[in-house]
Amino acid sequence: MTDLEPGAGSFEKLGFKRIGNSDLFIQGEFVVENASETSPSIFVDYDSHTDWPGVIGIKLGKGFGGLSLVTLTGDGDAIERTINGSGGGIWRGEVPTEAEFRGRTIESQLADAGFDPDKKDEHLFRKRVDEDEYKGYVVAWVQDGRLQRVLKPVHHRVTELTGEKFEIAGYKDIKGFFGKPASALTLKNDLMQFDISSEIDGRLVDGSQRLLRSATEEELGLNEFEVVTERSGFKIGGVNSTDLIHSLDSLAGQPISKLEERLRPGNDSMMGFLGQNESLISILADDNDFVLSHDLTHQDLALPLFYAREHYLQGKGREFTYKGRKFSIQATAYRGMQFSPFDDRTGTNIDMVIKNEDTGASLSYSGLLPDMIQRYGFYEGKGTSYRLEPSKILEVFDFL
């Protein structure tokens, strides 16, 4: 990382302007603060649709999505918004009126809502939030008795990407949704550089990621699976003999006959995990023989599939280097989830194509497949289009 301290000087070099006497700096839609010795805090609009200077009344709401604020404008428009952006309507009997706020300053209303004065600037008020998706402060900015903006911390998905130590490396104006003006910050840590947009609580700008090094398996959460041994002796997540597989009459707590029924087209999945007349045991046994004959395990073959999936899902980008090879990712996301027929609490809503850029070889797979390979040695049946041949994994990930 470059030596860019998260202080006033570095913010001003990037074009940010200090807000009053505070530690907050503003540019475009973003507000940043030198909140710690290692990294700044980043704020976005609490609700970009609210005309904050037109608000004459503000109080806490009763929404179920975390912190909720009710506002009333001078023309009588009342709205309730939770910190996650949901809401709009107000509980019956809770709609505020002008009389409720008459004679009360915005500052006193904020105090009643639990906001405390900023220690350095009398025009700023803060309310602490410690929720799953938002941690830090909601900040209200008041000037001449009118709200200017209400800000909230960026969504936790941003802080998950940045980690504890990062820097703001740049700022630019961009076109947002429907061509509306928006802002983008370039953030940088020791792993990568990427942009976030001021829209949707600081969303990642997909395609902006530039890796500075490869993510480790540990950073992607690829911890070793804890093997579970069933009554039959079958090791879920472990190595099993083909003779043991042939002897199974149940798997993952379900009779083989029931599992086969669920795996066929039109049941747990429209496309199915097995062909109409295929035997689950035969598929498992044949694939087990193939993998063991190469002195490998199903866990070995699942690992690079997990790596690619988590690299993409965790926002690390569509390109990566793994075991000395360069790979690219194409992903298609769906609205609905496909859950595992093995009832093991795994599921997915993505399909992926992985290409080895060094050799040109590629493969496609469902985001659910790495879990089924790791746990059961199941690559799906030959009678389904979602089948991934073990040999194809060895071709694409040719370091195995």
C-alpha positions in Angstrom: 0.0 0.0 0.0 1.1 3.6 -0.6 1.7 5.8 2.4 -1.7 7.6 2.4 -2.7 8.5 5.9 -6.5 8.9 6.4 -6.3 12.5 7.6 -7.4 15.9 6.6 -4.5 16.5 4.2 -5.1 13.3 2.2 -8.8 14.0 1.9 -8.2 17.5 0.7 -5.7 16.3 -1.9 -8.6 14.2 -3.3 -10.9 17.2 -3.6 -12.9 16.7 -0.3 -14.0 19.8 1.6 -14.2 19.9 5.4 -17.7 20.3 6.8 -17.5 23.2 9.3 -15.1 22.5 12.2 -15.8 18.7 12.2 -13.7 15.7 11.1 -16.1 15.1 8.2 -15.2 15.9 4.6 -17.6 16.0 1.6 -17.3 15.5 -2.1 -20.2 14.7 -4.4 -22.5 12.2 -2.7 -19.9 10.8 -0.3 -18.9 12.0 3.1 -15.8 10.6 4.8 -14.3 10.9 8.2 -10.9 10.3 9.8 -12.4 7.9 12.4 -9.4 5.8 13.3 -5.6 5.6 13.0 -5.8 3.0 10.2 -8.9 3.6 8.0 -11.5 6.3 7.3 -15.3 5.9 7.8 -17.5 6.4 4.7 -21.0 7.7 4.7 -23.8 7.9 2.1 -27.3 9.4 2.1 -29.7 7.8 4.6 -32.3 8.2 1.9 -31.5 9.9 -1.4 -35.2 10.6 -2.2 -35.9 12.7 0.9 -35.8 16.5 0.5 -34.0 17.1 3.7 -34.0 20.9 3.7 -37.8 20.7 3.3 -38.2 18.6 6.4 -40.0 20.4 9.3 -40.3 17.3 11.5 -38.3 14.2 12.3 -38.7 11.5 14.8 -38.0 7.8 15.4 -40.3 5.4 13.6 -41.5 1.9 14.4 -40.1 0.0 11.4 -38.9 -3.6 11.8 -35.8 -3.1 9.6 -33.5 -1.6 12.2 -33.3 2.2 12.8 -36.3 4.0 11.3 -36.9 7.7 10.8 -40.2 9.4 10.2 -40.1 12.8 8.4 -42.7 15.4 7.6 -42.1 18.1 5.0 -43.6 21.6 4.9 -46.1 20.5 2.2 -47.5 17.7 4.4 -45.7 14.7 2.9 -44.9 12.1 5.6 -42.7 9.1 5.1 -40.9 6.5 7.1 -37.7 4.9 6.1 -35.6 2.3 7.8 -31.8 2.4 7.6 -31.8 -0.3 5.0 -34.0 1.7 2.7 -37.3 -0.1 3.1 -40.5 1.5 4.1 -42.5 4.4 2.9 -45.9 4.0 4.6 -46.5 4.9 8.2 -48.4 2.9 10.8 -52.0 3.9 11.1 -52.4 6.5 13.9 -48.6 7.3 13.7 -48.8 9.8 10.8 -47.2 13.0 12.1 -48.9 16.4 11.7 -47.4 19.9 11.6 -48.9 20.6 15.0 -46.8 17.8 16.5 -43.6 19.7 15.7 -44.8 23.3 16.0 -42.5 25.5 18.1 -39.7 22.8 18.2 -36.4 23.2 16.5 -34.9 20.5 14.3 -32.1 20.3 16.9 -34.5 19.5 19.7 -36.3 17.0 17.5 -33.0 15.2 16.8 -32.2 15.2 20.5 -35.6 13.5 21.3 -34.7 10.9 18.6 -31.5 10.1 20.4 -29.0 12.1 18.4 -26.1 13.7 20.4 -24.3 16.9 19.4 -21.0 16.4 17.6 -18.0 17.2 19.8 -16.4 19.5 17.3 -19.2 21.1 15.3 -22.6 22.3 16.7 -24.2 21.8 13.3 -23.8 18.0 13.4 -25.6 15.4 15.4 -24.9 11.7 15.7 -26.8 8.6 16.6 -24.9 5.3 17.2 -26.1 2.3 15.2 -24.8 -1.2 15.8 -26.8 -3.5 13.5 -25.9 -6.5 11.3 -25.7 -4.4 8.1 -24.8 -1.0 9.4 -22.2 -0.1 12.1 -21.1 3.4 13.2 -23.1 6.6 13.2 -26.1 8.1 11.5 -25.2 11.8 11.2 -27.6 14.7 10.8 -26.3 17.9 9.3 -28.2 21.1 10.3 -27.6 24.6 8.9 -29.6 27.7 9.8 -32.2 25.6 11.5 -32.8 23.3 8.5 -31.6 19.8 7.8 -29.1 19.7 5.0 -28.5 15.9 4.8 -28.8 12.8 6.9 -26.1 10.3 6.4 -25.5 6.6 7.3 -22.5 4.3 7.2 -21.9 2.3 4.1 -23.4 -1.2 4.0 -21.4 -4.0 5.7 -20.7 -5.6 2.4 -18.3 -2.7 1.8 -16.5 -3.1 5.1 -16.2 -6.8 4.4 -14.4 -6.0 1.1 -12.1 -3.4 2.6 -11.1 -5.2 5.8 -9.9 -3.2 8.8 -7.2 -1.4 7.0 -7.7 0.5 3.8 -7.3 3.8 2.1 -9.3 6.1 -0.1 -7.2 6.2 -3.3 -9.5 8.3 -5.6 -12.8 9.9 -6.3 -14.7 10.4 -9.6 -18.1 11.5 -10.8 -20.0 8.8 -12.6 -23.4 8.1 -14.3 -25.7 6.2 -12.0 -29.0 4.5 -12.5 -31.1 6.0 -15.3 -28.2 8.3 -16.1 -28.4 10.3 -12.9 -25.2 11.8 -11.5 -23.5 9.7 -8.9 -20.1 9.4 -7.2 -17.5 6.7 -7.0 -14.8 6.2 -4.5 -11.7 4.1 -5.3 -10.7 2.1 -2.2 -7.5 0.1 -1.8 -6.3 -2.5 0.7 -3.4 -4.9 0.5 -5.4 -7.4 -1.6 -7.1 -5.2 -4.3 -8.3 -1.9 -5.5 -12.0 -1.3 -6.4 -14.7 1.3 -6.8 -17.9 1.7 -4.8 -20.8 3.8 -6.0 -22.8 6.3 -3.8 -25.9 4.4 -4.9 -27.5 1.5 -2.9 -25.5 2.2 0.3 -22.1 2.1 -1.5 -22.5 -0.8 -3.9 -19.4 -2.4 -5.5 -18.9 -1.3 -9.1 -18.6 -4.7 -10.7 -15.6 -4.9 -13.0 -13.6 -2.3 -11.2 -11.7 -4.8 -9.1 -7.9 -4.9 -9.6 -6.1 -7.6 -7.7 -2.8 -6.7 -6.1 -2.1 -10.3 -5.1 -4.0 -13.6 -5.0 -6.5 -14.1 -2.2 -5.5 -17.0 0.0 -7.9 -19.9 0.7 -8.2 -18.8 4.3 -9.2 -15.3 3.2 -12.0 -16.8 1.2 -13.1 -18.9 4.1 -12.2 -22.2 2.5 -11.7 -24.1 5.8 -11.4 -27.8 5.9 -14.7 -29.5 6.1 -15.4 -31.5 9.3 -16.0 -35.1 8.3 -19.3 -36.7 9.5 -19.4 -40.5 9.6 -22.8 -42.0 9.0 -24.0 -45.3 10.5 -23.2 -47.1 7.3 -19.6 -46.0 7.7 -19.9 -43.5 4.8 -17.8 -40.4 5.5 -19.5 -37.2 4.4 -16.7 -35.0 3.3 -14.1 -37.8 3.5 -12.6 -40.6 1.5 -14.8 -43.7 1.0 -14.1 -47.0 -0.8 -16.1 -47.9 -3.8 -17.1 -51.2 -2.1 -18.7 -49.2 0.7 -20.6 -47.0 -1.8 -22.0 -50.2 -3.5 -23.3 -51.4 -0.1 -25.2 -48.2 0.8 -29.0 -48.3 1.2 -29.1 -44.7 2.6 -27.1 -41.5 2.3 -27.3 -38.2 4.2 -30.0 -39.7 6.4 -32.3 -40.6 3.4 -33.0 -43.9 1.8 -31.4 -44.2 -1.6 -34.8 -44.8 -3.2 -36.1 -41.5 -1.8 -32.9 -39.6 -2.8 -33.1 -41.0 -6.4 -36.7 -39.9 -6.6 -35.8 -36.4 -5.5 -32.8 -36.3 -7.8 -34.9 -37.1 -10.9 -36.2 -34.3 -13.3 -39.3 -32.5 -12.1 -38.9 -33.0 -8.4 -36.4 -31.0 -6.4 -35.2 -29.5 -9.7 -36.9 -29.2 -13.0 -33.7 -30.3 -14.9 -32.9 -32.9 -12.3 -29.6 -34.1 -10.8 -29.9 -37.6 -12.3 -31.2 -39.0 -15.6 -34.6 -40.5 -15.6 -33.3 -44.1 -15.3 -29.9 -43.6 -13.7 -28.7 -45.3 -10.5 -27.3 -42.9 -7.9 -25.1 -45.7 -6.5 -23.7 -46.5 -9.9 -22.9 -42.8 -10.6 -21.2 -42.4 -7.2 -19.2 -45.6 -7.6 -17.9 -44.9 -11.1 -16.9 -41.3 -10.2 -15.2 -42.6 -7.0 -13.2 -45.1 -9.0 -12.0 -42.4 -11.4 -10.9 -40.0 -8.7 -9.2 -42.6 -6.5 -7.4 -44.0 -9.6 -5.7 -40.6 -10.0 -4.5 -40.6 -6.4 -6.9 -37.7 -5.6 -9.9 -37.2 -3.4 -13.3 -35.5 -4.2 -12.2 -32.8 -1.8 -9.2 -32.1 -4.0 -11.4 -31.6 -7.0 -14.0 -29.5 -5.1 -11.4 -27.0 -3.8 -10.7 -25.0 -7.0 -14.4 -24.9 -7.7 -15.0 -23.5 -4.2 -12.2 -21.0 -4.7 -13.7 -19.7 -8.0 -17.2 -19.5 -6.5 -16.2 -17.7 -3.4 -13.8 -15.4 -5.2 -16.7 -14.2 -7.3 -19.4 -14.2 -4.6 -17.2 -12.2 -2.2 -16.7 -9.4 -4.7 -13.0 -10.2 -5.5 -13.7 -9.9 -9.3 -14.0 -12.1 -12.4 -10.3 -12.8 -12.8 -7.9 -14.6 -10.5 -4.7 -16.4 -10.4 -4.6 -19.8 -8.6 -1.7 -22.2 -8.2 0.1 -20.3 -10.9 -2.6 -20.3 -13.5 -4.8 -17.4 -14.7 -8.6 -17.9 -14.7 -11.6 -15.9 -15.7 -15.2 -16.2 -14.5 -18.6 -15.7 -16.1 -21.5 -16.0 -13.8 -25.3 -16.0 -14.3 -27.5 -15.2 -11.2 -31.1 -16.2 -10.8 -33.9 -14.9 -8.6 -34.8 -18.2 -7.1 -32.6 -20.5 -5.0 -31.8 -24.1 -5.8 -31.4 -26.0 -2.5 -29.5 -29.3 -2.1 -31.7 -32.5 -2.3 -29.4 -33.9 0.4 -31.0 -31.5 3.0 -27.6 -30.2 4.2 -28.5 -26.5 4.2 -26.5 -25.7 1.0 -28.0 -23.9 -2.0 -27.2 -21.5 -4.8 -28.7 -19.1 -7.3 -25.7 -18.9 -9.7 -24.3 -20.9 -12.6 -20.6 -20.3 -13.5 -18.2 -20.8 -16.4 -14.5 -20.9 -15.5 -11.9 -20.6 -18.2 -8.2 -21.4 -17.8 -6.7 -18.4 -19.7 -3.3 -20.1 -20.0 -4.7 -23.2 -21.8 -8.1 -22.1 -23.1 -9.9 -25.0 -21.4 -13.2 -24.2 -19.7 -16.0 -25.8 -17.7 -19.4 -24.8 -16.4 -21.1 -25.8 -13.1 -23.8 -24.9 -10.7 -22.8 -23.0 -7.6 -24.2 -25.9 -5.6 -21.9 -28.5 -7.2 -18.7 -27.9 -5.1 -20.7 -28.8 -1.9 -22.1 -32.0 -3.4 -18.7 -33.0 -4.7 -16.9 -32.3 -1.4 -19.5 -34.0 0.8 -20.7 -36.9 -1.3 -18.5 -37.2 -4.4 -21.6 -36.4 -6.5 -20.9 -34.7 -9.9 -24.5 -35.2 -11.0 -25.8 -37.8 -13.4 -24.8 -38.4 -17.0 -28.4 -37.8 -18.0 -28.5 -34.2 -16.9 -27.0 -31.1 -18.5 -25.6 -30.0 -15.2 -23.2 -33.0 -15.0 -19.6 -32.0 -14.5 -17.1 -34.8 -15.5 -14.3 -35.2 -13.0 -11.9 -35.4 -16.0 -13.0 -31.9 -17.0 -12.0 -30.5 -13.6 -8.6 -32.1 -14.1 -8.3 -30.6 -17.6 -9.2 -27.0 -16.5 -7.4 -27.1 -13.2 -4.4 -28.9 -14.6 -2.2 -28.5 -11.5 -4.2 -31.2 -9.7 
